[in-house]
Amino acid sequence: MPKNIIIVAPHFPPSNMTVGHRCRYFANYLSKLGWKVKVLSVKAVHYEERLDPELEKLLFPELDIIRTKAFPVLPLHLMGDIGIRAFWWHYRILCDLAKRGEIGLLLIIIPPNYSALLGPLIYRKFKIPYIIDYVDPWIYKLPHFGLSFFKMWLSCKLAALLEPFVLKNVSLITSVAPGYYKGILDRYKWIKPDKCLALPYGADLNEFKYLQDNPRAPYLFNPGDGKLHIVYAGAMLPHAYSTLEAFMEALLLIKKNNPSFFNSISIDCIGTGRVPNNSNSFTVSNIAKRYNLLDIVHEFPERIPYLDTLNHLKYSFAVLIIGSSEPHYTPSKIFQAILSGRPVLGLLHSMSTGIDVIRDADAGEVITFDDDDPVSNKIGKIADSIISLINQRRNTEVSKKFLSNYSTEDIITRFSGKFKEILNGKNDK
């Protein structure tokens, strides 16, 4: 059977959402492996977030991308989810492709979560197997704060109704780490563990090669100003604030015990705002102000272009990874941090698979915590690790072992055989 796969990717370059990178990786490397890939996305005009056109230069030229219409965002933002807004057009396109025999396998990457409903609908009508790839859990633990708490609560209640319908006939569940599908196995005893597969984001070598071929200067800080720039790049997750607070406490400890060392540091937080396109939606600065650390903590809340973010990592002194208190959370940013060649300081839950990634790469320091040994107990260790990282003053060379285990291309190559089994009807339901 021809290796025809449709990737449902409402967020796809020039969208700068994290899930769009996952979609790009699958599309590029499955195509390179000989799969006939069609990407089902939306026209760029329908994205709410600021566009990142340079991301399209990372797409392989052979990709067939179908971009559909979507409903506009309604007043009061009642229907912002791009998966809902594009759902009707995506369903019609998939039906047309199925009637023409152009779909062998359907890969739906979520979020946006409601696109997952396309899988069972197309399966019921055409018996086409489908895979659901979880970038984030659909059902998750709610934070204890936030203006949109009710909206998140309602979303979780709806997810509890829809997720079992979506997964009833799924051929394979994939996710970025095993913790992301653990909840699924706990909730639905009828899903067998061999239906679940962890595929990390991996390290995409093409991104830093592109930067090497298209150099640029960083613009959020001056790497020649004599400061040691430690960069955190990415959103602040609701369950990561306790980790951030422990990091602030560690900085206070350094300030107390070694003020000259403290004054040499600059903590630069990029793209951490509550609203991606709002340069005033501060999160980190609010915490830093409470600790009287605004003299060395600098926040740039607005999301900047993805390749520019990687470039700032490349020009940093070290890269900071702030982990969540949720055991399943494995930051995709770990791979970019390692490829930047800068030493990494990871503050991660003891169950995070990111710990092994950093250690396998010998990329820096890792501080672990969990419910029994919370991050608030680790302030002294964090302070010592910051000092150790700076005293080493080293570049980290990406090892061949790391690349063979964690490159995006190799990961997708290793697991593409499972996709082929499903395509050939060898994956029993």
C-alpha positions in Angstrom: 0.0 0.0 0.0 1.4 3.5 -0.9 2.6 5.3 2.2 0.1 8.1 2.1 -0.3 10.1 5.3 -2.3 13.2 6.1 -1.1 15.3 9.0 -3.8 17.4 10.5 -1.9 20.5 11.7 -4.1 23.6 12.2 -1.0 25.2 13.6 1.8 25.0 11.0 4.4 27.5 9.8 4.1 30.5 9.7 2.3 29.8 13.0 4.9 30.2 15.8 3.0 28.0 18.3 5.0 25.2 19.9 2.8 22.4 18.4 3.6 23.8 15.0 7.2 22.7 15.4 6.1 19.2 16.2 3.9 19.2 13.1 6.9 20.5 11.0 9.2 17.7 12.3 6.7 15.0 11.4 6.0 16.4 8.0 9.7 17.0 7.0 11.1 13.7 8.2 8.3 11.4 7.2 8.5 13.0 3.8 12.3 12.3 3.7 11.6 8.7 4.6 9.5 8.3 1.5 6.0 8.9 2.8 3.7 10.9 0.6 2.8 13.6 3.1 -0.1 16.0 2.9 -0.4 18.6 5.6 -3.9 19.9 6.3 -3.7 23.3 7.9 -5.3 26.8 7.6 -4.6 30.0 5.7 -2.3 32.2 7.6 -4.8 35.0 7.7 -6.8 33.0 10.3 -4.1 32.9 12.9 -4.5 35.1 16.0 -0.8 34.9 17.0 1.8 37.0 15.3 3.2 35.2 12.2 6.7 33.9 11.9 7.3 33.7 8.1 10.9 32.6 8.4 9.8 29.3 9.8 8.5 28.4 6.3 12.1 28.3 5.2 12.6 25.2 7.4 9.9 23.2 5.5 11.1 20.7 3.0 10.2 21.7 -0.5 8.4 18.5 -1.4 5.7 19.0 1.2 2.1 19.2 -0.1 0.3 21.7 2.2 -3.4 22.3 2.0 -4.5 25.5 3.7 -8.2 26.0 4.3 -10.6 28.7 5.4 -11.6 29.0 9.1 -14.4 30.9 10.8 -13.3 34.3 12.2 -12.8 34.8 15.9 -16.2 35.8 17.2 -16.8 38.9 19.5 -15.6 38.4 23.1 -13.4 35.6 21.9 -16.1 33.0 22.2 -14.5 30.8 19.5 -10.7 31.3 19.4 -9.7 27.7 19.1 -8.3 27.3 15.5 -9.3 23.6 15.5 -13.0 24.5 16.0 -12.9 27.4 13.6 -11.4 25.2 10.8 -13.2 22.0 11.7 -15.9 22.1 8.9 -13.4 22.8 6.1 -11.0 20.1 7.4 -13.7 17.5 7.6 -14.8 18.3 4.1 -11.2 18.1 2.7 -10.6 14.8 4.5 -13.8 13.3 3.1 -12.9 14.3 -0.4 -9.3 12.9 -0.1 -10.7 9.7 1.4 -13.2 9.2 -1.5 -10.3 9.6 -3.9 -8.3 7.0 -2.0 -5.5 9.5 -1.1 -5.5 8.8 2.7 -3.7 5.7 4.0 -3.2 7.0 7.5 -4.3 10.0 9.5 -2.0 11.7 12.0 -3.7 14.3 14.2 -1.5 16.4 16.4 -3.1 18.1 19.4 -3.6 20.7 20.6 -5.8 22.2 19.2 -7.7 19.3 20.9 -11.0 19.4 19.1 -9.3 18.5 15.8 -9.0 15.0 17.4 -12.7 14.5 16.7 -11.8 14.2 13.0 -10.1 10.9 13.6 -13.2 8.9 14.7 -15.5 10.7 12.3 -13.3 9.7 9.3 -12.8 6.2 10.7 -16.5 5.6 11.0 -17.2 6.7 7.5 -14.1 5.4 5.6 -12.4 2.9 8.1 -9.1 4.9 7.7 -6.8 4.3 10.7 -5.8 7.3 12.7 -3.1 8.3 15.3 -3.5 10.9 18.0 -0.3 12.7 19.0 -0.4 14.4 22.4 1.9 17.5 22.7 0.0 18.3 25.9 -2.5 16.3 27.9 -6.1 16.9 26.9 -7.3 16.4 30.5 -5.0 18.2 33.0 -4.7 19.4 36.5 -6.2 22.8 36.9 -4.2 25.6 38.5 -5.6 27.3 41.6 -5.6 30.7 40.0 -6.1 32.6 36.8 -8.7 34.8 35.1 -9.7 32.0 32.8 -10.2 29.3 35.5 -13.8 28.8 34.6 -13.0 28.4 30.9 -10.3 25.8 31.7 -12.7 24.0 34.0 -15.4 23.8 31.3 -12.8 22.7 28.8 -11.7 19.8 31.1 -15.3 18.7 31.6 -15.9 18.7 27.8 -12.6 16.8 27.3 -13.8 14.1 29.8 -16.8 13.5 27.5 -15.0 13.7 24.2 -11.6 12.0 24.8 -13.0 8.4 25.2 -15.0 8.9 22.0 -11.8 9.9 20.2 -9.7 7.1 21.6 -12.2 4.2 21.1 -11.0 3.3 17.7 -7.5 4.9 17.7 -4.7 2.8 16.2 -1.9 4.5 18.1 -1.5 7.1 20.8 1.8 9.0 20.7 3.1 11.7 23.0 6.3 13.6 23.7 7.0 11.5 26.9 5.4 8.5 28.7 3.9 10.7 31.4 1.7 12.4 28.8 -0.2 9.2 28.2 -0.1 7.8 31.7 -3.3 9.5 32.6 -5.0 8.0 29.5 -4.0 4.5 30.6 -5.3 5.2 34.1 -8.6 6.6 32.9 -9.4 4.0 30.2 -8.5 0.5 31.2 -9.6 -0.8 27.8 -6.6 0.9 26.2 -3.6 -1.4 26.0 -0.2 0.0 26.9 1.2 -1.3 23.5 -1.1 1.2 21.9 0.9 4.1 23.4 4.3 5.3 22.2 6.6 8.1 23.4 8.3 10.1 20.7 10.3 13.0 22.1 10.5 16.3 20.1 14.2 15.6 19.6 16.9 17.9 18.4 16.4 19.2 14.9 19.9 19.9 13.5 18.5 21.8 10.6 17.4 24.7 12.8 20.9 25.6 14.0 22.4 24.8 10.6 19.9 27.4 9.2 21.1 29.9 11.8 24.7 29.2 10.9 23.9 29.9 7.2 21.8 32.9 8.1 23.7 34.7 11.0 22.2 37.5 12.9 22.9 39.5 16.1 20.8 39.2 19.2 18.7 42.3 20.0 17.3 41.7 23.4 20.6 41.9 25.2 24.2 42.8 24.3 26.5 39.7 24.7 29.5 42.0 24.8 28.3 44.1 27.8 30.4 42.1 30.3 27.5 40.4 31.9 26.9 36.7 32.1 23.6 36.3 30.4 21.6 33.3 31.6 18.6 32.9 29.3 15.2 31.3 29.9 13.1 31.2 26.8 9.4 30.1 26.6 6.1 30.4 28.4 5.7 30.4 32.1 3.5 27.4 32.9 0.9 27.6 35.6 2.6 24.9 37.7 6.1 26.3 37.3 5.9 29.2 39.6 7.1 27.4 42.7 10.3 26.5 40.7 10.7 30.1 39.6 10.4 31.3 43.2 13.0 28.8 44.3 15.3 30.1 41.6 14.7 33.7 42.9 15.5 32.5 46.4 18.8 31.1 45.1 19.7 34.4 43.5 19.1 36.1 46.8 21.4 33.6 48.5 24.1 34.4 46.0 23.5 38.1 46.5 24.0 37.7 50.2 27.1 35.5 50.1 28.8 36.8 47.0 27.6 40.2 45.9 30.3 40.8 43.2 29.4 37.4 41.6 25.7 38.3 41.8 26.3 41.7 40.1 28.0 39.9 37.1 24.8 38.0 36.3 21.9 38.9 34.0 18.8 36.7 33.9 17.0 37.3 30.6 13.5 35.8 30.3 12.2 35.7 26.7 8.6 35.1 25.6 7.3 34.5 29.1 4.2 36.7 28.9 0.7 35.6 29.6 -0.3 36.8 26.2 2.1 36.0 23.4 1.7 39.3 21.5 1.5 41.6 24.5 4.8 43.3 25.5 3.3 44.2 28.9 1.9 40.8 30.0 4.7 40.3 32.6 4.9 37.2 34.7 8.6 36.8 35.8 9.0 40.4 36.5 6.1 40.3 39.0 7.9 37.6 41.0 11.3 39.3 40.6 9.9 42.6 42.0 8.6 40.8 45.1 12.2 39.5 45.7 13.8 42.9 44.8 15.7 41.3 41.9 14.7 43.6 39.1 18.3 44.8 38.9 19.4 41.6 37.4 16.2 39.9 36.1 15.0 41.2 32.8 11.8 40.0 31.2 10.8 40.3 27.5 7.3 39.0 27.7 6.4 39.1 24.0 7.1 36.1 21.9 9.8 36.7 19.3 10.4 34.7 16.1 11.5 31.2 16.8 14.8 31.3 15.1 15.6 34.6 16.9 14.9 32.8 20.2 17.4 30.1 19.2 19.9 32.8 18.3 19.6 34.4 21.7 20.3 30.9 23.3 23.3 30.7 21.1 24.7 34.0 22.3 23.9 33.4 26.0 26.3 32.4 28.7 24.0 29.6 29.9 20.5 28.4 29.4 17.9 28.0 32.2 15.1 25.4 32.1 12.4 26.0 34.6 10.4 22.8 35.1 6.8 22.2 36.3 5.6 20.5 39.5 3.6 18.2 37.2 5.5 14.9 36.9 4.7 14.4 33.2 6.1 17.7 32.0 9.1 17.3 29.7 10.1 20.7 28.2 10.8 20.5 24.5 13.1 23.5 24.9 15.7 21.1 26.4 16.7 20.0 23.0 17.2 23.5 21.6 19.1 24.4 24.8 21.6 21.6 24.3 22.0 22.3 20.5 22.8 25.9 21.4 26.2 24.7 22.7 25.7 26.6 26.0 25.7 25.0 29.4 22.3 24.1 30.7 20.8 24.5 34.2 17.7 22.3 34.5 15.3 22.6 37.4 13.0 19.5 36.8 10.6 17.2 38.5 12.3 13.9 39.3 9.9 12.1 36.9 10.7 14.3 33.9 12.4 12.4 31.1 14.3 15.7 30.4 16.7 14.8 33.2 18.2 11.9 31.3 18.4 14.0 28.1 20.6 16.7 29.9 22.7 14.1 31.6 23.2 11.9 28.5 24.4 15.0 26.7 26.6 16.1 29.6 25.2 19.5 29.0 25.2 21.0 32.4 23.6 20.8 35.9 20.3 19.3 36.8 18.4 19.9 40.1 15.5 17.5 40.7 12.5 17.8 43.0 9.1 16.1 43.7 6.3 16.1 46.2 8.3 14.4 48.9 11.3 16.6 48.3 10.0 19.9 47.0 11.9 22.5 45.1 11.8 24.8 48.1 14.3 22.5 49.7 16.7 22.9 46.8 17.6 26.6 47.1 21.1 26.0 48.3 21.8 23.5 45.6 20.4 25.8 42.9 22.7 28.6 44.1 25.7 26.2 44.1 24.8 25.0 40.6 24.6 28.5 39.2 28.0 29.3 40.6 29.5 26.0 39.4 28.0 26.5 35.9 29.5 30.0 35.7 32.9 29.0 37.1 33.3 26.2 34.5 32.9 28.8 31.7 32.7 26.1 29.1 31.0 25.5 25.8 29.2 22.2 25.6 30.0 20.1 22.6 27.0 18.0 21.4 28.2 14.4 21.5 27.6 11.8 18.7 25.8 9.6 21.3 23.3 12.4 22.0 22.7 13.0 18.4 22.2 9.3 17.7 19.7 9.0 20.5 17.9 12.2 20.3 18.0 13.8 16.9 14.5 14.5 15.6 15.2 12.7 12.3 16.5 9.6 14.0 13.6 9.4 16.5 11.0 9.7 13.7 13.0 7.2 11.6 13.1 4.6 14.4 9.3 4.8 15.1 8.1 5.2 11.5 8.0 1.4 11.2 5.1 1.4 13.7 3.2 3.8 11.4 3.8 1.5 8.5 2.4 -1.5 10.4 -0.8 0.5 11.0 -0.9 1.4 7.3 -0.6 -2.2 6.3 -3.3 -3.4 8.7 -0.9 -5.2 11.1 -1.9 -3.1 14.2 -4.8 -5.0 15.8 -7.4 -2.9 17.5 
